[in-house]
Amino acid sequence: MNLNTRRAETLQAAKTSLAEFTPDLCLTDMKLPDGNGLSLIQHIQDHYPELPVAMLTAHGNVETAIDALKLGAFDFVTKPLALEKLRELVGHALDIHKNNNASSDQTLIGDTPPINQLRIQIKKVARSQAPVHINGESGVGKEVVARLIHQLGPRASRPFIAVNCGAIPPDLVESELFGHRKGAFTGATADKQGLFQAAAGGTLFLDEIADLPLPTQVKLLRVIQEKSVRPVGSEKEIATDVRLLSATHKSLALEAQEGRFRDDLYYRINVIGLQVPTLRERKADIPLLARYLLSKQQSDNSNVSLAISDEAMDALIQHDYPGNIRELDNILARAQALADGDTIEAGDLSFETRVESNLPDADVNIRGSSNPKEMTPREGSNSDGPDLLTDVDGDIEGYIEQVEKRILNAALLKHRWNKTATAKALGLSFRSLRYRLKKLGIDD
């Protein structure tokens, strides 16, 4: 690799050498005549925090490797050394220096203490190769955090592959992650590359990792320990070089405690843990976030730029956001469609509401709107509209969308698909009607 190297045979000699000359990478064995490699890692973290240090560990001694990563080691490699893996490690470490001024197209919007602290943590963990587990409620932006870690790290020029583990059918998870060989199972008509291979040299982000079936968790644990994958139906393992990031909205510690997630896998993937704050914890960021999200929506849809009135902004700040940033984004998308002028007013905002199943008399509106002109009739009323609270089997949101779809279809049919007349009859603006038709997949 045409690299100049220096050798130190003891812990003290290494410290002396570092005081004289700061290298681009330090590679240390675990056992040294006068100490151990963990002590050297701690010394480097205390005095040379910008210097990446990697640990050589005995085969199968993963606990030591994890301890090294927790202390701040860049990565580890097991003995006997595989030269190709060692070259990959050295290459990634040297890339850190190339990416010292790296930027990212992902953005963390906000200036409150929780989000500023998260920025500092992201920048720090981006320099490492240690597995990172990102925890936070649904909608807080866990994938944005994962992409930032990738783009600010030494693997930025390589692939970033994201997969939602809960969205893959259980019988296909192993094939998706590790690949398969032709004939491995019914329907396997050709060899298929898994996501670990697709992310080679880059980062693999496993979202909702708590949803992985237990048998797959066993195999994932082996992949992390051995840094190799075995495709379904294959007898050979393939070396893999990925940075593993994971996330879930659940408590992995609780999942492990109750036997739904393996303790040993939890220990491996949670080497570094990041907690993404909820929107409730940083309400002062809502004005910045709202303007950013609205600007992005308008840019994506080539819409006219809209402002947000002070009253509307106050209403946005007061809301609790169980759905976090994703919910705020949806609220603004609906408001943009409902607004008649060039400013979003408080009356254009439609907040999600929770419907209590033990209140059969309650008014239930379409998509939880607080706007009276969008209210649909209560069950048992004399209106020709459909009953809202009959035959609901758990999916209230989906049921309400079906009701809304039936109302819109009936109104369009009555007015011979004249959208202007339909909007007027329903008490909606033309823009609001057009938004609803697009959202529900109703077209000419």
Summary of the structure (lengths in Angstrom):
residues: 444
radius of gyration: 27.2
end to end distance: 63.4
largest distance: 89.9
contacts: 1312
relative contact order: 0.07
helix: 47%
strand: 13%
